[in-house]
Amino acid sequence: MGDIARLVGQRLGLGLIILLVISVIIFFMVELLPGDIAQAVLGQGATEENLAALRKEMGLDQPAIVRYLAWLKDAVTFDFGSSIVTKTPVTEIIGERFMNTLFLAAYAAVIAVPVAIVLGVLVALLRNSIFDRVANVATLTSISSPEFFLGYILILYFSVKWGMFPAISSLSEGMSFGELLNRTFLPALTLVLVVVAHMMRMTRAAIINLLASPYIEMARLKGTPPWKVIVRHALPNAWAPIINVVALNLAYLITGVVLVEVVFVYPGIGQALVDAVSKRDFPVVQACCLIFAATFILLNLAADVGAILTNPRLRHPK
Amino acid sequence: MTNAKDQVLLDKLAHAAREGKISRRSFMHYAAVAGVTSTTATGLWTSSAKAEPKRGGTYRLAQHDGNSSDTHDPGTYITFAMINLAHTYRSYLTQIEPDQSLGGDIATEWSATPDAKEWTFKLTDKASFHSGAKVTANDILASMNHHRGEGNTSAAAALLADVADVVDNGDNSVTFKLNSPNADLPWLMTDYHLAIVPANEDGSANWQSGDGSGPYKLVENEFGVGSRLVRHDGWHGEGAYFDEVEILIINDPNARQTAVITGDVDAASQLENKTLGLLSRNPDIKIDNVASAAAVTMPMHTNAAPFDNPDVRNALKLSVNREELIEKIQFGAATIGNDFHHSPAMPYFPESIEQRPYDPEQAKALLKKAGAEGLTVNLSTADSVTSGAVDAAVLYAEHAKAAGITINVVREANDGYYSDVWLKKPWCMVQWGARPTPDVMYSLAYKDDASWNESFWQNERFNVLLRQGKAELDDAVRAEIYTEMGQIARDDGGTVIPYFPNFVYARRGNLEHTGELAASWPMDGARAAQRWWFA
């Protein structure tokens, strides 16, 4: 297992360098946005004097590079600073919202991953049947529709017409877990519809690819039933690409949900990021983006490790 | 009861009250004019008013335009969500009443010296902060000084720039000393930045705690997400009928609308005009469509050709079909403009000025007179200016063809529109927020030396009248002054004002109000939580 530990170590080190580069890019992107925080905060009624006073108070009179280095110095010690606008620590602004985002992503993943893989196996088994066609058309339709549109359709039927689930997923303190699941069901379902197609089709393709292999032929010849051929013989070899796609979709569930948050009024991290960008509130933008970047890095790493663990051949590259 | 004439007036008042055409405040006012004591008048109001407010219930509002970087600092209130919240948990010296008159909030009465350079506000002794302390003159001073002085970071600094000093008179009143006369000061006190917050020991304002003296007290609050408030038992004013108020920030117009349709909330603070027609068919929902003092303007640079000729300016004003713009761009939710920046929602509105029609023939004649037949001009606009801004410009260009005018619509970038286009391009489209009085609006954007004089317009008589009106304390004289100024701006000014966009909001059928709505902000001047009730 030593080689895996080394791989993880290497990849984590590389990840840190990537995060550093990303933080530089984000900082200068925020700098490039027209207008500055003082203008965004004071709006139309601002005078030159109070703009200057506000800039000084927020430390914006310092050159950009000085501000970046000051931020970096704190960030190295995991102190991500405070919002320039509200003076609240970034961890406080983002903390709870990030947990909300994670919860919604987990909720969607718990439904989507098993459904996608089971469906993938089934359509591989029944390939070119009417079931295969219907499942493909349905999932492709849902992945091709913009997610806010899917959200509106679900709201129209499940809330407005049938009144089964609430249209607004606002959270309040002291909500029971059951109530929470009920409130967030529609956004979770929207996300499930968006990610299932990708994972299901990859499962199907990976399995069908293997079905032409000689060892599958062998299994068939010795009289193994078709479902067993797929589950016992094909699937273990297909895990690597499937895990990769699952990881990619999990990352999407965390980083790509701002539209769903807006449609369902769910207090996640995406909305916080949009708000911070509109105010040019750099520390909050930076923290959100680094969380997103770290999510991608870690999930990709997990996918690679997972692929290696399920396929011993990958541990000994020729 | 005095005589037959007063009795007739009272009968009329009672009738108006039953029909819901008159607010309680105006009822009391007119009843007092008719010589009725306030106790009798209150009795009369209660027996004749159409709907009587009931206490109780939780009022849930879907609020637009909230941001997670909103703060409790009144100097940087900027979003509609904060304007609405501020009127719910904090109070002001004065307030705009549902009948658009000026009423008291923390101040009970106010008066000026004859030169309008000193204003004294007498404070109510009933007001208290949610933390328990009484609201004193000291708190008023701290709240006002928060926007004044060197190095302050308030967006209201310009508004109070003329205030030389605010002093505590020691008898529960404060006096504002001004550098120059300003008859509008009590109106300015309704500005949403000028919320009253408690004073610190050192005289600075303690806004950080979120304490206030408004009708509701914050219990839970997360900026950009929502707030929960409960009734403040020590509230000094009328109303606050709900037990609790829940404000949910919903920035997506579709989600707001869905929430009010499904009953997840009781009201939505802003609707999209294009869905009004469909929504109004829903029997459970009532829509309030209120003329506002916000405006869409198209200022021409009157110091440059071809706009330096008043005939050219008037020809352009005659070439726009305002009714069609309102119908097609605003879906009917706007009030017609008449090329002077004074909305019917502002005080002293001059009814007598004739509405300018769409008259391409007359426009043609004016252009001929100016020697500018077949005029070609550029009109700059951007999508972010107002909803349907580019479409409105294109429609205007079509209207103007009938007068032989070619308007080239120039679509500018949304970002930086107000720094690169406004005041720079010779003719552009602008959206103005509501201002409380004509004086504030004219001083800001039409005065000869104003830095935002967007049409670079110089009219001597207009500016003389502006200065005169600012110092005039007699309402009747002021109304005459603003009528003349409106006429001058309409006939000589360089700004086309096609319409004033309305505030459009929705409520569930069981949510009631007096039938009159303050037009300063959406949701009854942002005071729905204080004034409305459940049937």
Boltz contact constraints between the chains, C-beta under 6 A:
constraints:
  - contact:
      token1: [A, 34]
      token2: [B, 415]
      max_distance: 6.0
  - contact:
      token1: [A, 34]
      token2: [B, 416]
      max_distance: 6.0
  - contact:
      token1: [A, 41]
      token2: [B, 76]
      max_distance: 6.0
  - contact:
      token1: [A, 42]
      token2: [B, 155]
      max_distance: 6.0
  - contact:
      token1: [A, 43]
      token2: [B, 78]
      max_distance: 6.0
  - contact:
      token1: [A, 43]
      token2: [B, 155]
      max_distance: 6.0
  - contact:
      token1: [A, 45]
      token2: [B, 155]
      max_distance: 6.0
  - contact:
      token1: [A, 46]
      token2: [B, 155]
      max_distance: 6.0
  - contact:
      token1: [A, 47]
      token2: [B, 157]
      max_distance: 6.0
  - contact:
      token1: [A, 47]
      token2: [B, 158]
      max_distance: 6.0
  - contact:
      token1: [A, 50]
      token2: [B, 153]
      max_distance: 6.0
  - contact:
      token1: [A, 50]
      token2: [B, 157]
      max_distance: 6.0
  - contact:
      token1: [A, 53]
      token2: [B, 151]
      max_distance: 6.0
  - contact:
      token1: [A, 53]
      token2: [B, 153]
      max_distance: 6.0
  - contact:
      token1: [A, 54]
      token2: [B, 153]
      max_distance: 6.0
  - contact:
      token1: [A, 85]
      token2: [B, 69]
      max_distance: 6.0
  - contact:
      token1: [A, 86]
      token2: [B, 69]
      max_distance: 6.0
  - contact:
      token1: [A, 86]
      token2: [B, 71]
      max_distance: 6.0
  - contact:
      token1: [A, 155]
      token2: [B, 258]
      max_distance: 6.0
  - contact:
      token1: [A, 159]
      token2: [B, 262]
      max_distance: 6.0
  - contact:
      token1: [A, 160]
      token2: [B, 262]
      max_distance: 6.0
  - contact:
      token1: [A, 167]
      token2: [B, 258]
      max_distance: 6.0
  - contact:
      token1: [A, 167]
      token2: [B, 262]
      max_distance: 6.0
  - contact:
      token1: [A, 167]
      token2: [B, 264]
      max_distance: 6.0
  - contact:
      token1: [A, 168]
      token2: [B, 259]
      max_distance: 6.0
  - contact:
      token1: [A, 168]
      token2: [B, 264]
      max_distance: 6.0
  - contact:
      token1: [A, 170]
      token2: [B, 248]
      max_distance: 6.0
  - contact:
      token1: [A, 262]
      token2: [B, 252]
      max_distance: 6.0
  - contact:
      token1: [A, 263]
      token2: [B, 252]
      max_distance: 6.0
  - contact:
      token1: [A, 263]
      token2: [B, 255]
      max_distance: 6.0
  - contact:
      token1: [A, 265]
      token2: [B, 250]
      max_distance: 6.0
  - contact:
      token1: [A, 265]
      token2: [B, 255]
      max_distance: 6.0
  - contact:
      token1: [A, 267]
      token2: [B, 225]
      max_distance: 6.0
  - contact:
      token1: [A, 272]
      token2: [B, 68]
      max_distance: 6.0
  - contact:
      token1: [A, 275]
      token2: [B, 67]
      max_distance: 6.0
  - contact:
      token1: [A, 275]
      token2: [B, 68]
      max_distance: 6.0
  - contact:
      token1: [A, 275]
      token2: [B, 69]
      max_distance: 6.0
  - contact:
      token1: [A, 275]
      token2: [B, 224]
      max_distance: 6.0
  - contact:
      token1: [A, 279]
      token2: [B, 69]
      max_distance: 6.0
  - contact:
      token1: [A, 281]
      token2: [B, 69]
      max_distance: 6.0
